[in-house]
């Protein structure tokens, strides 16, 4: 109670009175007081849950007013998985050119972490591979496009000149891959095992895109990238897709928002921009070199 008073810059008796008034108004006990401190009751937890939504809406009401006063500025907190970085990066670039005073805070994490961030109202939405585990009662998802995986190497790698490569020929090549517990990492490993092949021994497993791209560029490693990222990064990083044919699996990229939550004008603008960026991905025909998905 004392800590709450300090945080609110009021006296402790005022905090106690405010809680007492709330309990009187609701007719139930909101807090259990004991020798180890104060904990919310079931009623208190229900009030906290709704209160978070109320203050979240109030916070965005302030942002809406600010945006209406100056639609060229503001702040947006969004999330994206690593493999959605290409699409999100292009969308941010387009918005920044048109609205240079809008600032972005991007949370890059796994889909499960992004769901927690969104449910906690720490971000307004995220772009990632759509997962079956997404709770439809809490979230709304809009499919953007299918994002197949490509096996890629540096433009000067000796395999780039080949017209066709069998997966068995890549067993002895050094790979830089996402960890096995990620969708992309597990898919590549399953592709080898599904074809009766051993998993390559020279595998550097890391979440770091920077490390994987460094190994590809300097040490002759090969890796996997989704089509959306390859299109953005191929030229600046001198990457090329290898003509590898393995079984396909669908990877659907989507933008996810919280159900029944009012979006800020900047968030709506971002979603419109992401849709525009995604349109060419939907229309592009499937490459014979993708290793998953359909376009």
Backbone bond lengths (Angstrom), bond angles and torsions (degrees), N, CA, C in turn:
res aa  C-N    CA-C-N  psi(-1)  N-CA   C-N-CA  omega(-1)  CA-C   N-CA-C  phi
1 X - - - 1.460 - - 1.531 110.34 -
2 X 1.341 114.69 -37.96 1.462 119.26 179.02 1.527 110.43 -65.86
3 X 1.335 116.11 -41.29 1.467 120.17 178.78 1.528 110.76 -63.33
4 X 1.328 116.76 -39.46 1.466 120.63 178.62 1.523 110.28 -63.25
5 X 1.329 115.99 -39.98 1.459 120.09 179.78 1.523 110.91 -63.40
6 X 1.343 116.21 -41.73 1.473 119.94 178.54 1.523 110.33 -64.59
7 X 1.336 116.11 -43.29 1.468 120.92 -178.70 1.531 110.77 -62.19
8 X 1.329 116.60 -37.51 1.468 121.36 -177.23 1.525 112.91 -90.90
9 X 1.336 115.82 -4.53 1.468 121.55 179.88 1.528 111.74 59.18
10 X 1.341 115.63 41.29 1.469 121.09 174.89 1.527 107.62 -133.66
11 X 1.319 116.54 173.71 1.464 119.65 -179.08 1.531 110.62 -78.85
12 X 1.346 115.50 157.41 1.465 119.63 179.87 1.526 112.19 -64.19
13 X 1.334 119.58 -38.85 1.482 119.11 176.62 1.530 112.56 -59.24
14 X 1.334 116.88 -34.14 1.463 119.52 178.03 1.520 111.97 -67.42
15 X 1.334 116.04 -35.84 1.468 120.06 176.37 1.523 109.65 -64.34
16 X 1.333 115.70 -47.33 1.472 120.32 179.82 1.520 111.04 -60.13
17 X 1.324 116.81 -41.51 1.460 120.65 -179.59 1.528 111.09 -66.17
18 X 1.329 116.88 -40.96 1.468 120.73 179.80 1.526 110.21 -61.25
19 X 1.341 116.35 -42.21 1.471 120.04 179.02 1.526 110.40 -67.65
20 X 1.308 116.19 -41.85 1.466 119.99 178.37 1.527 111.17 -61.30
21 X 1.325 116.33 -41.16 1.470 120.24 178.26 1.525 111.10 -63.64
22 X 1.343 117.00 -39.82 1.464 120.82 178.27 1.521 110.82 -64.40
23 X 1.345 116.51 -44.28 1.463 119.94 179.77 1.527 110.50 -63.67
24 X 1.316 116.45 -37.29 1.466 119.56 177.75 1.528 110.48 -66.96
25 X 1.346 116.79 -39.70 1.467 120.87 -178.99 1.521 111.47 -66.47
26 X 1.343 116.29 -39.73 1.471 119.77 -178.18 1.526 112.56 -87.54
27 X 1.322 116.82 -18.79 1.454 120.25 179.00 1.512 114.05 75.14
28 X 1.344 117.62 19.69 1.466 122.01 178.62 1.523 108.45 -140.26
29 X 1.341 115.75 162.24 1.464 119.98 175.81 1.527 109.13 -83.13
30 X 1.313 115.39 125.73 1.466 120.54 -178.15 1.523 112.90 -94.48
31 X 1.334 116.63 -25.57 1.464 120.71 -177.79 1.516 110.52 -130.61
32 X 1.320 115.95 141.77 1.462 121.95 171.08 1.521 107.69 -100.50
33 X 1.318 117.03 123.17 1.450 121.96 -179.03 1.517 108.95 -102.54
34 X 1.332 116.79 130.34 1.451 121.20 -179.01 1.509 111.22 -145.22
35 X 1.332 117.79 -179.96 1.470 121.00 -178.01 1.529 112.92 -65.21
36 X 1.324 116.81 -21.47 1.470 120.15 -178.66 1.522 112.79 -98.52
37 X 1.328 116.71 8.20 1.446 118.81 178.18 1.522 112.37 125.02
38 X 1.314 115.08 -159.90 1.462 122.15 -176.64 1.524 109.52 -119.30
39 X 1.311 116.84 134.04 1.465 121.73 177.77 1.527 109.02 -129.74
40 X 1.348 117.15 144.86 1.470 119.29 178.34 1.523 111.39 -71.72
41 X 1.311 115.74 142.72 1.464 121.03 173.35 1.526 108.89 -79.10
42 X 1.321 116.39 -178.50 1.466 120.40 176.18 1.523 110.23 -59.49
43 X 1.325 116.00 -38.59 1.467 120.27 177.49 1.532 110.56 -66.72
44 X 1.318 115.26 -40.72 1.457 119.58 179.25 1.518 112.13 -63.76
45 X 1.325 116.58 -40.57 1.466 120.64 178.52 1.528 111.18 -63.33
46 X 1.352 115.70 -39.09 1.467 119.42 178.33 1.532 110.45 -63.92
47 X 1.330 116.27 -39.95 1.465 120.20 179.12 1.529 110.95 -67.34
48 X 1.342 116.49 -39.70 1.467 120.81 178.19 1.524 110.43 -61.36
49 X 1.338 115.81 -44.37 1.460 120.05 -178.30 1.528 111.21 -59.20
50 X 1.319 116.44 -47.40 1.471 120.01 179.43 1.523 111.03 -71.77
51 X 1.334 115.70 -33.58 1.456 119.35 179.94 1.516 112.46 -63.66
52 X 1.343 116.09 -37.60 1.463 119.78 177.47 1.516 110.24 -59.33
53 X 1.341 116.00 -43.64 1.468 120.31 179.59 1.528 111.11 -65.30
54 X 1.333 116.61 -39.58 1.467 120.49 -179.11 1.527 110.45 -63.69
55 X 1.326 116.70 -49.12 1.465 119.74 -178.74 1.526 111.41 -69.28
56 X 1.333 116.54 -30.00 1.458 119.95 175.30 1.521 110.59 -63.75
57 X 1.333 116.39 -44.80 1.461 120.28 177.99 1.534 110.99 -64.85
58 X 1.331 117.02 -38.41 1.457 120.52 178.17 1.526 110.79 -64.07
59 X 1.333 115.78 -41.41 1.466 120.03 178.89 1.518 110.97 -61.09
60 X 1.328 115.68 -41.42 1.465 119.00 -179.62 1.521 112.05 -75.66
61 X 1.322 116.97 -23.40 1.464 119.26 173.03 1.529 109.91 -63.92
62 X 1.331 116.13 -40.56 1.468 120.68 176.62 1.524 110.18 -62.17
63 X 1.358 116.07 -42.33 1.458 119.78 179.18 1.526 111.47 -66.05
64 X 1.332 116.53 -37.41 1.471 119.77 178.45 1.523 110.95 -61.71
65 X 1.335 115.68 -44.06 1.465 119.59 179.28 1.520 110.13 -62.62
66 X 1.335 116.54 -42.31 1.464 120.40 179.56 1.525 111.01 -64.21
67 X 1.333 116.11 -38.18 1.461 119.95 -179.54 1.523 111.00 -68.91
68 X 1.335 116.04 -39.31 1.464 119.39 177.87 1.528 111.02 -64.99
69 X 1.327 115.96 -34.40 1.462 120.18 178.24 1.523 111.39 -71.92
70 X 1.347 115.94 -34.79 1.467 120.35 179.18 1.524 108.66 -147.88
71 X 1.339 118.30 88.42 1.473 122.04 -175.82 1.524 114.30 -70.12
72 X 1.326 118.04 1.00 1.468 120.26 179.71 1.523 112.12 -97.51
73 X 1.335 118.22 1.37 1.460 120.36 -177.47 1.518 110.43 -137.27
74 X 1.330 115.03 165.14 1.454 120.61 179.04 1.508 110.78 148.07
75 X 1.331 116.13 -173.43 1.458 122.03 -178.24 1.520 109.41 -134.22
76 X 1.329 116.23 143.61 1.461 121.61 178.20 1.521 109.26 -134.65
77 X 1.330 115.45 127.60 1.472 121.67 174.06 1.524 108.10 -107.30
78 X 1.321 115.96 117.48 1.456 121.61 -179.22 1.523 109.39 -132.76
79 X 1.325 115.33 170.25 1.452 120.05 177.81 1.515 110.85 -128.70
80 X 1.316 115.69 157.49 1.472 120.18 174.03 1.516 109.08 -156.49
81 X 1.310 115.88 148.40 1.459 120.46 171.07 1.521 108.02 -77.00
82 X 1.328 117.10 163.90 1.469 120.28 -179.30 1.521 111.27 -56.46
83 X 1.321 116.60 -41.78 1.459 120.27 -174.91 1.528 112.38 -76.35
84 X 1.329 117.01 -6.89 1.468 119.87 174.33 1.521 111.34 -96.96
85 X 1.328 116.94 0.85 1.463 121.11 -173.69 1.526 112.56 -61.40
86 X 1.324 117.78 -34.07 1.454 120.14 -179.41 1.518 111.88 -62.39
87 X 1.321 116.08 -50.43 1.463 121.05 -179.54 1.522 111.51 -65.55
88 X 1.323 116.87 -45.73 1.465 120.74 179.94 1.527 110.40 -64.34
89 X 1.330 117.11 -39.12 1.456 120.44 179.11 1.519 112.65 -61.99
90 X 1.334 116.89 -42.46 1.466 120.51 178.45 1.527 110.42 -65.27
91 X 1.341 116.89 -40.19 1.470 120.85 179.60 1.525 110.70 -63.83
92 X 1.325 116.74 -43.87 1.463 120.15 179.17 1.526 110.48 -64.90
93 X 1.325 116.88 -39.26 1.462 120.32 178.76 1.534 110.79 -60.47
94 X 1.318 116.21 -44.55 1.470 119.99 179.92 1.522 111.09 -63.46
95 X 1.335 116.64 -44.46 1.459 119.60 -179.30 1.526 111.30 -67.15
96 X 1.333 116.94 -39.02 1.463 120.87 -177.83 1.519 111.61 -65.46
97 X 1.329 115.74 -34.85 1.463 118.93 178.75 1.533 110.77 -67.65
98 X 1.324 115.88 -36.75 1.455 119.80 -177.50 1.526 112.11 -85.29
99 X 1.354 115.71 -35.62 1.460 120.89 -179.15 1.531 108.96 -127.87
100 X 1.322 118.49 77.15 1.468 121.63 -173.79 1.525 114.67 -64.00
101 X 1.334 117.91 -14.64 1.462 120.27 -178.58 1.524 112.77 -94.71
102 X 1.330 117.80 0.40 1.463 120.66 173.31 1.525 108.52 -82.38
103 X 1.323 116.17 130.05 1.462 121.18 177.98 1.531 110.30 -105.04
104 X 1.317 115.72 150.04 1.461 121.57 -177.18 1.527 109.96 -124.29
105 X 1.311 115.19 136.83 1.461 121.29 169.05 1.524 106.88 -120.12
106 X 1.329 115.86 115.09 1.469 121.18 -173.26 1.522 109.31 -110.07
107 X 1.312 116.51 122.31 1.458 122.66 175.49 1.523 107.94 -92.98
108 X 1.324 116.99 115.26 1.461 121.91 179.04 1.522 108.87 -102.35
109 X 1.318 116.02 116.05 1.466 120.03 -175.31 1.521 109.64 -160.43
110 X 1.324 115.59 178.96 1.461 121.12 176.90 1.522 109.38 -70.32
111 X 1.335 115.82 162.80 1.469 120.43 -178.62 1.523 111.77 -60.27
112 X 1.331 117.49 -38.39 1.465 119.97 -179.09 1.525 110.87 -66.58
113 X 1.335 116.98 -40.23 1.462 120.38 177.86 1.523 110.98 -66.53
114 X 1.334 116.04 -39.51 1.462 120.27 179.56 1.528 110.95 -64.90
115 X 1.328 116.54 -35.55 1.463 119.24 176.34 1.528 110.66 -62.60
116 X 1.333 116.63 -41.44 1.463 120.50 178.54 1.522 111.15 -65.33
117 X 1.340 116.29 -41.25 1.462 120.68 178.78 1.530 110.84 -63.11
118 X 1.327 115.88 -40.59 1.463 120.01 -179.24 1.522 110.81 -70.29
119 X 1.322 116.42 -42.12 1.467 119.71 179.51 1.525 110.66 -64.95
120 X 1.329 116.62 -31.43 1.452 120.67 176.87 1.516 113.29 -82.23
121 X 1.339 115.84 3.08 1.467 123.58 178.09 1.526 112.25 61.47
122 X 1.320 115.77 31.89 1.460 120.54 176.15 1.522 111.75 -88.34
123 X 1.335 117.41 -18.75 1.454 123.36 174.53 1.521 107.79 -134.52
124 X 1.331 116.27 162.83 1.474 119.45 -178.24 1.514 113.03 -94.85
125 X 1.298 117.25 -13.54 1.450 121.76 179.25 1.508 108.92 175.14
126 X 1.330 116.23 170.63 1.461 118.85 176.01 1.524 110.23 -148.79
127 X 1.332 114.95 157.41 1.457 122.25 177.87 1.523 107.44 -114.45
128 X 1.333 116.46 125.67 1.463 121.02 -177.74 1.523 109.10 -164.48
129 X 1.337 115.40 173.76 1.455 120.42 173.47 1.525 109.06 -65.03
130 X 1.318 116.69 131.16 1.460 121.40 -179.13 1.523 109.68 -70.93
131 X 1.317 116.37 124.34 1.460 121.62 -178.05 1.526 110.67 -106.92
132 X 1.328 114.90 147.72 1.467 120.42 179.43 1.529 111.43 -63.84
133 X 1.333 116.29 -24.24 1.465 120.41 -176.27 1.527 113.11 -78.17
134 X 1.334 117.59 -4.45 1.463 120.32 -178.44 1.531 110.22 -61.82
135 X 1.321 116.09 125.94 1.463 121.80 -178.03 1.526 109.50 -78.51
136 X 1.333 116.03 111.48 1.463 120.84 -176.66 1.528 112.87 -71.14
137 X 1.330 117.05 -15.82 1.468 119.60 176.92 1.529 111.14 -75.94
138 X 1.331 116.48 -25.68 1.468 120.74 -177.06 1.525 113.00 -101.79
139 X 1.349 116.64 -29.11 1.456 119.35 -170.72 1.531 112.08 -127.44
140 X 1.332 114.64 152.93 1.457 122.65 169.13 1.522 107.68 -113.75
141 X 1.324 116.75 134.15 1.462 121.47 -179.10 1.521 110.15 -122.69
142 X 1.312 116.02 134.87 1.460 122.51 175.97 1.524 108.74 -114.80
143 X 1.322 116.33 118.07 1.465 120.51 -179.43 1.525 109.80 -69.87
144 X 1.316 115.90 131.44 1.456 121.86 179.66 1.528 111.57 -98.22
145 X 1.333 117.13 -51.43 1.467 121.32 -179.07 1.527 108.88 -173.02
146 X 1.315 116.38 165.12 1.459 121.44 171.71 1.523 107.94 -86.56
147 X 1.332 116.60 137.90 1.464 121.49 -172.22 1.532 110.18 -124.48
148 X 1.337 117.75 84.80 1.468 120.53 -177.03 1.521 112.56 -67.12
149 X 1.322 115.22 154.10 1.456 121.44 177.06 1.529 110.90 -88.30
150 X 1.325 115.58 146.20 1.457 122.57 174.27 1.521 109.15 -121.88
151 X 1.309 116.28 142.83 1.458 120.90 166.93 1.518 106.26 -83.01
152 X 1.331 117.36 126.09 1.455 120.20 -174.58 1.521 110.95 -128.72
153 X 1.333 114.22 156.70 1.460 121.73 177.53 1.518 108.69 -145.46
154 X 1.312 115.73 170.31 1.452 119.74 175.34 1.528 109.74 -63.12
155 X 1.336 116.63 148.66 1.468 120.98 -176.37 1.517 112.78 -59.86
156 X 1.336 117.85 -21.31 1.465 121.39 -178.97 1.523 113.00 -98.33
157 X 1.334 116.73 3.49 1.470 120.40 178.82 1.524 109.21 -64.98
158 X 1.335 116.56 142.63 1.464 120.82 -176.87 1.523 113.09 -62.74
159 X 1.348 117.73 -25.96 1.465 120.14 -179.20 1.523 112.80 -73.88
160 X 1.314 117.85 -18.42 1.462 121.16 -177.20 1.521 111.55 -62.27
161 X 1.329 117.21 -29.71 1.476 121.11 -177.24 1.526 112.59 -77.90
162 X 1.335 117.33 -10.13 1.464 120.84 -177.68 1.531 110.42 -75.88
163 X 1.338 116.59 146.66 1.463 121.17 177.65 1.520 112.01 -88.17
164 X 1.300 116.68 -25.22 1.460 120.92 179.95 1.521 108.65 -152.32
165 X 1.324 115.41 139.39 1.463 120.82 -179.41 1.522 108.61 -134.78
166 X 1.324 115.94 131.47 1.456 120.31 174.68 1.527 108.85 -87.07
167 X 1.332 114.94 148.83 1.455 119.59 -177.91 1.530 110.61 -60.01
168 X 1.327 117.09 -33.59 1.465 120.66 -179.76 1.525 112.14 -60.75
169 X 1.327 116.78 -26.55 1.464 120.32 -179.86 1.520 112.43 -74.67
170 X 1.319 116.74 -10.39 1.459 120.15 -177.71 1.523 113.55 -101.83
171 X 1.324 116.38 2.10 1.463 120.02 -178.96 1.520 111.29 -62.44
172 X 1.332 116.87 -37.57 1.465 120.71 -177.05 1.530 113.71 -92.60
173 X 1.331 116.20 4.63 1.456 119.56 177.95 1.533 109.97 -85.10
174 X 1.326 117.84 150.06 1.475 119.77 174.96 1.534 110.74 -76.70
175 X 1.326 116.87 132.75 1.459 122.62 -177.52 1.527 110.06 -117.12
176 X 1.313 115.46 141.32 1.467 122.04 169.56 1.523 106.05 -114.37
177 X 1.340 116.67 110.88 1.463 120.59 -169.64 1.520 112.29 -127.71
178 X 1.338 115.81 156.72 1.463 118.93 167.35 1.530 108.52 -63.88
179 X 1.328 118.75 157.02 1.464 121.41 179.84 1.528 112.51 -57.25
180 X 1.319 115.41 159.08 1.465 121.01 -176.97 1.517 112.95 -65.37
181 X 1.338 118.04 -20.73 1.465 120.03 -178.86 1.524 112.91 -86.84
182 X 1.336 117.42 6.02 1.466 121.54 175.40 1.522 109.05 -99.74
183 X 1.341 118.37 155.19 1.471 119.65 -179.96 1.522 113.35 -57.02
184 X 1.321 117.72 -44.71 1.467 120.62 -178.12 1.524 111.18 -70.50
185 X 1.335 115.70 -42.20 1.458 119.14 -179.77 1.515 112.58 -63.66
186 X 1.332 116.54 -43.62 1.472 119.69 179.84 1.517 110.94 -68.78
187 X 1.351 117.16 -34.24 1.453 119.59 -178.06 1.521 111.43 -63.99
188 X 1.327 117.59 -44.23 1.461 120.50 -179.44 1.516 110.12 -63.35
189 X 1.315 116.77 -43.92 1.463 119.90 -179.84 1.528 110.85 -64.85
190 X 1.341 116.20 -40.56 1.469 119.66 178.30 1.526 111.77 -66.39
191 X 1.336 116.19 -30.75 1.460 119.59 179.10 1.522 110.83 -63.12
192 X 1.325 117.00 -41.45 1.466 120.02 177.46 1.523 110.90 -66.00
193 X 1.325 116.88 -48.39 1.463 120.50 -178.43 1.523 111.31 -65.40
194 X 1.337 117.20 -36.07 1.454 120.69 179.34 1.513 113.53 -66.98
195 X 1.319 116.64 -21.80 1.463 121.07 177.01 1.525 112.05 -99.32
196 X 1.345 115.93 16.26 1.463 120.48 177.87 1.511 113.42 70.72
197 X 1.326 117.03 24.80 1.463 121.98 -178.09 1.524 110.19 -109.47
198 X 1.317 115.34 154.62 1.453 119.79 174.39 1.530 109.48 -79.30
199 X 1.308 116.20 150.28 1.467 120.20 176.58 1.525 108.26 -70.10
200 X 1.313 118.48 135.26 1.472 120.51 -179.65 1.526 111.73 -51.31
201 X 1.345 115.78 138.96 1.453 120.90 -178.33 1.528 111.55 -76.70
202 X 1.319 116.05 -32.52 1.463 119.84 -177.70 1.529 109.26 -92.02
203 X 1.317 115.43 80.73 1.462 121.26 -179.53 1.527 109.37 -122.45
204 X 1.321 116.17 124.69 1.459 121.33 169.94 1.522 106.62 -99.76
205 X 1.314 115.86 114.38 1.462 121.39 -176.77 1.526 109.01 -101.00
206 X 1.337 117.13 120.10 1.461 120.33 -177.31 1.521 111.03 -156.93
207 X 1.333 115.80 148.52 1.457 120.68 173.46 1.527 111.51 -77.23
208 X 1.322 116.87 -17.74 1.460 121.19 -172.30 1.523 112.82 -76.10
209 X 1.339 116.12 115.51 1.458 120.13 173.98 1.529 110.49 -65.68
210 X 1.324 116.48 -36.14 1.463 120.34 -178.61 1.517 110.47 -61.00
211 X 1.336 117.09 -45.54 1.461 120.69 -179.92 1.523 110.85 -65.75
212 X 1.331 117.21 -42.67 1.463 119.45 -179.86 1.529 110.72 -62.15
213 X 1.330 116.80 -44.26 1.459 119.54 -179.03 1.532 111.61 -68.47
214 X 1.335 116.48 -32.45 1.465 119.83 176.46 1.534 110.37 -64.82
215 X 1.329 116.75 -43.61 1.461 120.26 179.41 1.527 111.67 -65.44
216 X 1.339 116.37 -37.37 1.468 120.39 177.44 1.521 110.45 -64.91
217 X 1.320 116.67 -42.04 1.467 121.11 -174.58 1.522 113.44 -77.06
218 X 1.336 116.94 -30.55 1.469 118.89 -171.48 1.521 115.52 -115.98
219 X 1.330 117.27 -20.16 1.466 118.74 -171.95 1.526 113.71 -123.24
220 X 1.320 117.96 10.94 1.453 120.53 176.25 1.515 115.14 73.73
221 X 1.336 117.68 19.26 1.462 120.17 178.01 1.534 109.78 -78.15
222 X 1.326 115.60 161.23 1.460 121.33 170.74 1.523 107.88 -119.67
223 X 1.317 116.94 157.39 1.453 121.22 -177.55 1.519 109.58 -148.33
224 X 1.324 117.49 -170.73 1.459 121.65 175.87 1.526 108.79 -124.93
225 X 1.317 115.48 144.40 1.456 122.16 176.30 1.525 108.64 -140.28
226 X 1.325 117.75 145.14 1.459 118.94 172.54 1.519 109.98 -70.43
227 X 1.298 115.93 154.67 1.458 121.71 -177.95 1.525 112.43 -54.65
228 X 1.342 117.67 -41.59 1.461 120.64 -176.96 1.519 111.99 -61.45
229 X 1.346 117.31 -38.11 1.454 120.74 178.71 1.517 111.18 -75.16
230 X 1.327 116.60 -38.46 1.466 120.07 -179.33 1.523 110.95 -61.72
231 X 1.326 116.87 -39.77 1.464 120.25 179.89 1.517 111.84 -61.91
232 X 1.334 116.34 -34.66 1.461 120.69 -179.08 1.522 111.64 -81.90
233 X 1.339 116.65 -35.93 1.458 120.74 -169.75 1.519 114.87 -101.08
234 X 1.329 118.19 -12.18 1.463 121.11 -173.80 1.528 112.35 -56.10
235 X 1.317 116.29 -50.64 1.467 119.54 -175.83 1.526 112.48 -71.25
236 X 1.349 120.31 -52.67 1.466 119.13 -177.98 1.521 114.34 -64.82
237 X 1.344 117.88 -28.74 1.457 120.64 -178.51 1.523 112.81 -104.55
238 X 1.339 117.31 5.82 1.482 122.25 178.74 1.526 111.62 53.83
239 X 1.334 116.03 53.92 1.455 121.92 179.37 1.521 110.11 -104.96
240 X 1.335 115.82 150.17 1.454 121.63 177.06 1.523 109.46 -136.90
241 X 1.328 116.18 143.50 1.464 120.94 175.41 1.516 109.49 -79.36
242 X 1.316 116.38 138.58 1.460 121.63 177.59 1.525 109.50 -94.68
243 X 1.348 117.79 142.98 1.477 121.53 -178.11 1.526 111.90 -78.55
244 X 1.330 115.84 72.85 1.463 121.98 -177.71 1.516 109.10 -108.77
245 X 1.328 117.31 131.87 1.465 121.82 -179.18 1.526 109.30 -113.05
246 X 1.334 116.53 115.88 1.461 122.25 176.26 1.527 108.23 -139.44
247 X 1.338 118.07 167.80 1.470 120.16 -178.56 1.518 112.43 -54.66
248 X 1.329 115.45 150.37 1.458 121.29 -175.24 1.522 111.62 -99.97
249 X 1.314 115.34 154.40 1.456 122.64 171.30 1.527 107.01 -145.65
250 X 1.301 115.40 142.73 1.459 119.27 -176.08 1.529 110.95 -79.29
251 X 1.335 115.89 132.52 1.473 122.79 175.35 1.529 106.99 -124.59
252 X 1.303 116.94 104.55 1.453 121.48 -174.85 1.524 110.73 -100.09
253 X 1.331 115.97 121.06 1.460 120.84 177.62 1.531 108.78 -86.26
254 X 1.328 115.52 137.35 1.470 120.05 -177.26 1.521 110.23 -143.93
255 X 1.318 115.26 157.84 1.451 120.93 170.97 1.520 107.23 -106.57
256 X 1.332 116.10 131.37 1.463 122.39 -172.18 1.529 109.65 -118.53
257 X 1.327 115.79 133.42 1.463 121.67 176.54 1.527 108.68 -129.33
258 X 1.314 115.25 166.17 1.465 120.99 179.12 1.519 109.68 -82.18
259 X 1.316 116.19 135.11 1.466 120.48 -179.60 1.526 110.36 -66.80
260 X 1.338 114.73 144.29 1.463 122.89 175.12 1.530 112.12 57.80
261 X 1.328 116.06 32.13 1.457 120.21 175.02 1.521 109.22 -117.27
262 X 1.319 116.67 128.87 1.452 120.48 179.75 1.522 109.84 -73.08
263 X 1.329 117.08 124.78 1.458 121.38 179.63 1.521 110.54 -84.98
264 X 1.313 115.43 148.11 1.460 120.14 175.23 1.522 109.40 -71.53
265 X 1.333 118.26 157.91 1.465 120.50 177.75 1.532 112.89 -57.15
266 X 1.339 117.29 -35.87 1.466 119.89 -179.98 1.521 110.29 -68.75
267 X 1.343 117.40 -37.36 1.465 120.56 177.55 1.529 110.44 -64.08
268 X 1.326 116.41 -41.07 1.468 119.96 177.25 1.522 110.59 -63.09
269 X 1.327 116.56 -39.94 1.458 121.25 178.14 1.518 110.67 -64.12
270 X 1.330 116.71 -39.64 1.466 121.10 178.40 1.523 110.55 -63.67
271 X 1.335 117.06 -44.01 1.462 120.39 -179.75 1.529 110.69 -62.12
272 X 1.326 116.77 -41.80 1.462 119.89 177.02 1.528 111.09 -61.37
273 X 1.318 116.22 -39.36 1.462 120.60 -179.87 1.524 110.91 -67.96
274 X 1.327 117.17 -41.96 1.469 120.87 178.16 1.525 110.62 -61.75
275 X 1.331 116.88 -40.47 1.469 120.11 177.16 1.517 110.71 -59.65
276 X 1.332 116.19 -43.06 1.465 120.04 -179.84 1.524 111.24 -64.69
277 X 1.337 116.42 -39.54 1.462 120.57 178.22 1.525 110.64 -65.86
278 X 1.337 116.31 -35.57 1.468 121.05 -175.58 1.523 113.49 -76.79
279 X 1.321 118.91 -21.80 1.469 121.33 -175.22 1.521 113.84 -53.94
280 X 1.337 119.90 -48.16 1.474 119.29 179.25 1.521 112.99 -61.03
281 X 1.357 116.55 -29.64 1.452 119.55 178.62 1.518 111.31 -65.60
282 X 1.333 115.98 -35.20 1.466 120.68 -179.07 1.515 110.72 -69.45
283 X 1.334 116.73 -37.35 1.455 121.14 -174.37 1.526 113.13 -82.12
284 X 1.350 117.13 -25.70 1.462 120.07 -175.31 1.505 110.98 -65.64
285 X 1.325 116.34 133.99 1.462 121.19 179.05 1.521 110.35 -72.53
286 X 1.301 115.26 156.34 1.445 121.97 -178.30 1.519 111.32 -66.54
287 X 1.333 116.32 134.83 1.452 121.17 176.83 1.527 109.38 -83.56
288 X 1.324 118.20 146.84 1.464 119.18 176.99 1.510 112.24 -70.36
289 X 1.344 117.60 -7.43 1.454 119.85 -176.57 1.515 113.84 -99.98
290 X 1.354 118.42 -0.46 1.453 117.75 179.36 1.517 109.42 -72.89
291 X 1.332 115.86 151.26 1.454 118.85 -178.75 1.525 111.10 -111.07
292 X 1.341 116.30 5.47 1.473 118.92 173.47 1.503 109.39 -165.31
293 X 1.329 114.71 156.49 1.462 119.46 172.78 1.507 114.37 83.80
294 X 1.313 114.16 173.57 1.456 122.79 177.01 1.506 107.49 -136.61
295 X 1.332 118.05 140.87 1.465 121.02 -178.68 1.513 109.49 -112.38
